[in-house]
Amino acid sequence: MADRRLKVFNTVARLLSFTKAAAALHMTQPAVTFQVRKLEEHFDTRLFDRTHNRVTLTDVGETVYEISERIFELYDEMDQRVKEMTGVVGGALNVGASMTVAENMLPALLGKFRQEHPELPLRLKVGNTDSVVSMVERNVVDLALVEGTVTNKTLLVETCRRDELVVIMPPDHELTACVDTGVPVDKLMDYPLICREEGSGTRQIVMAYMNEQGVDEGWDVCMELGSPEAIKGAVEAGMGLSIMSSAGISKELKLGLLAAVPLSPPLYRDFSFVRQRHKFRLPAMEQLLEFSREYCRESTPMHDLEVIRHSAGSEET
């Protein structure tokens, strides 16, 4: 319903890329360029500067982008209100989640939500943090839950839970002796490490922590894997150590498949809700967001250290 030229311009301005905008809109890049050029002809001025393979907004472009965001927000609100007044229910609520959150937090959260709201259809899309944030930027998902840092200032980011990252290893590994004191980073350099892939929120946090501790090279990364489950399997098989969320290893610790030791100093990161700042909020999304906030306040995963000590105590008796 909205002006096609303005929609195309808004997408390019949000992504600062004609190529990414074409993919998001399912258009060819020349068609995107044509629509933007038509809008520039309408205003008789340039909206973008294209220099050295970079796309930036001009001052006029910034103004048009800011107002277009409000226009599309009003379109969304109008569409939703008409549907509510006429009794027409919109499509499914699309939720995005990074791997760690999807594997460890979302099954219980969404299961309880569905019990209370069986009438609300949900669709879940999973990827690493970068890909899920991109889904929010492109309006592929209405709400996302991710770990790691979100750098896009146009998105609304709200912390929902604090998580500790710990070193995981086979139960008979010599570093389990450090359970009380924690493992300093320089001591990890003696062992092969298994990491998540580029774009993973966990990898970003670990790399930043290593740099803060004065380690930017010299560690032996023996393998990069695309999911927490794959990493746990590789560590269990004795292929190396890894650093991952304490929220995702309670089962393996209880079964004695893995051991976990905190870092020294400890490493924490946040799980966060991410959504469009100016997008009209669907009632269903508000319900899910409030339910998720309450769930995070009430549920705290068992700390890995408690599990290790409990297991050790059980073995001694």
N, C-alpha and C positions, 0 to 999 in steps of 0.2 A: 504493500500500500504506500510506503514511503517513496520519495523521489529516488529513483535508481542511482542517479549520479551521486546523490548525497550519501547513500548507503555504501557505494563503492569507495568514495572519498573517505568516509569514516573508518572503513576497514583498513585502508592503506595507512591512514594517520595513526591508527591504534597500533598496527604492527610495524610501521615504518619500513615497509617492504612491499613492492609491487608483486614480487614473486609469491610471498606468503599470502598476500591478500587474494591473489588469483586462486591459490589452492583452497583457501577458506571459503571463497565464494563459488567454487567450481566453475571458474571462468578461465579463459586464456589470458595471458599477460597483456597482449595487444588490446583485448577488449577492456581490461581494467584501465589501461593507459588512455584509451579513447574516452571512457566515461569521465575520468578525472580531467582530461583536456576540455571536454564539453562544459564541465562545471567552472573551470578556469575561464573559459570564454564567456560564460554567463556573468561572472563577476569582473571580467576584464582585468584579471591580475593573476599572478602566479600564487599557487597555494603550497607548492613544494619546491625546495631546492634540491637538485640532483647533481652532486659533485663527488668525484673520487669514490664512486660506487656506494655512496651514502645517500640516504633520503632523509631530509629534515623538513619540518614545517616552517613556512615563512610566518611573519607576525600575523598576516591576514589568515593564513592557514590555521594558526593556533586558535584564533577567534572562531573561525568556522567550525573547527573540531569541537571546541568547548560547547558551542550552541547546538551542534548536531547531536552530541551526547544527550543533552536535555530533550531534544526533539524525539529521539528514539526511545528514551525512557518514558516519555508521555505516550508514544505509540503503544508501548508494551502495557502501560497502565490502562489505556483505553481498551485495548484488546481483551485484557483480563477482566476488567469490570463488566464489559458487555457479555462475556461468557458467563460470569457469575449471575448477572441479571436475567439471562435467558436460559440458565440451567445447563449450559454446555460446559462440560468439563474438559480442560485442556489435556495435552498429552502427558506422558510420563515425566516424572521428575528425574533429571539426569544428574547423577552424582559421580564425581571423579575421585580417585584415591591413588596415592603412591603405593608402591609395593609393600613396604613395611606396615603401613596403616591398613591396607586391604587385607593382608594376611593375619594380622594380630588383633586389630581393634574393630574393624567393620563387621565381621560376621555376627558377633554378639550384639553390636549396636543396632545394625539394620534388622536383625532377627527380632529384637524386642520392639523396635519401631513398627515393624509390620504387624506384630501381634496387636498393637494398640491402634494402628491405622491400616487395616487390611484393604481399605478402599483406595489407597493412594499407590499407584503404580510407580515402581522405582527401576531405574536402569543404572548399572554400575560400569564405569570404564576405568581400567587400571593401567598404570604406566609408571615410569620413574617421575621424580618431582618435576623436572623440566617439561616433560611431555604433558603432564596433567595441568600444570600452570598454563601451558599453551592452549589446552582445551578450554580453560576459563576465559582466556583472552579472546578466543575465537567463538565464544558462546556455544561451544559444543556441550559443555556441562553447566548446570546452574550453580552448583556448589561443589567444592573440592576439599579434601582433607589430605594434607601433605606433611612430610617432615623436611627439614632443611630450610634454607633461607629463600624468601621470595623477594626479588629485587624490583619487580614492576610496581612503581609507585601509584599507578592508576587503579590497582586492585586493592580491595579491602582484605586485610589479613588480621585474623583474630586467634590468639593462642588458646588452645583448648586443653592441652595436657603437657606436663613436663616428662621427659624421658631420659633415662641414663643409658649411655653407651658403654659396653663392657667388652673385655677381651674374652673370646670363647676358644676352647681348646679341648682335646680329648681328656677324659677324667683322670688318666694316669700321668698327665703332663707335669713336668717339674715346676712350672709356674703356678700351679695350684697352691703352692706353699705361700704365695703372696696374697692370699685371700683377705688377710687382715690389714696388710699395709698398702696394697695396690701395686700395680706394675708401672714404673716410669717408662716413658716412650723409648729412651735409649736402650733399655733392656730388651725391648721387642725387636730391635734391629738384628739380634742374633738368630731370629727365626723367620722362615718364609711366611709372608702374609697373603691372605686372600681378600680381595676388595670387590666392591660393587663397580658397575660400569660407569663411564662418563655420563653425567646428567643426573645421577642418583643423588638425592638429598643426603643420604648417609655418607656417601663418598665425599661430598663437599664439606660436611661437618668434620669428618676425620682428617681430611687434608689440611683444613684451617687449624685444627688442634695441633697437628704435627708441626706446622709452621710456627705456631705460637710457642711450642716447646723447643724451638731451635732446630728442628729436623726438617729439611726440605729435600734431602736426597740420601741415598745410601741404604734404603730399606728394600728388601728383596720381595717384590710383588710377583708371586709365582703364578697367580691366576686372577682373572677378572670374570665375575659371574653376574647374571642379570636378575637374580632374585634371592631373598633371604633364605628360602628353603634350599636352594642349590648350594649356597655357602655353608649352611649347617651340615649338609650331607658331605661336603668336601672336607670340612674340619673333622667331622666324626670319622672319616676314612683316614685321618692322619696326614692330610696333604699340606696342612699349614694352620696358622692361627688366623683369626679375623676379629674385627671390632664391629659389634652390631647392637641392636636395641635389646635392653634387658626385658622389654615387654614381650619379645618374641621367642624366648627360650625357656619359659617356665616348664613346659611339657618335657623337653629334652633333659632339663636338670633333674626333674622328679624321677624320670626313668633311668637316670644315670648314664645317658648317652653322651652328654657334654658336661664340661665344667666351665665356670665363668669367674673371672676375677676383675674387680674394678680397676680403672686406670688411676694413676697418681701423677698430678691432681685429677680428680674425677671429671668426667666429660658429660655434660648435659646438653640436650637440645629440646626444641619445642615441636609438638604436633600442632598444626594450625588449620583453621577454616580459611578458605580463600574464595572470594566471589567478586563479581563486578561491582565497582563502587556506585555507579549510577543506574544500574539496571533495576527496573521495577521488581519488587520482591513478590514472588508468587506466594499465596497463603500456604501452599504445601511446603515450599522451601522454608518459610518461617517456622512451620511446625517441626520440620526435621531439624532445623538449626537449634531451636530451643530444646528439643528432646536431646540432641547431641550434647549441648552444653550441660544439661542436667546429668546425663550419663557419665560425662567426663568428671563432673564434680563428685559423683557418688562411687565410681569404680576406680580403684587403684590396683594395678597389677602387682602381684607378689614380687618383692625385690629379689633379684637373683642371689644376693648374699644370704638372705634368709633361707632360701632353698638349699644352698650349698651347706650352710651350717646345720640345717635340719637333717640333710642327707648324711653328713659326716657323723652327727650324733647318733643317727639310727644305726650306722655301720658299727660304731664303737660298742653299742649295746647289743 
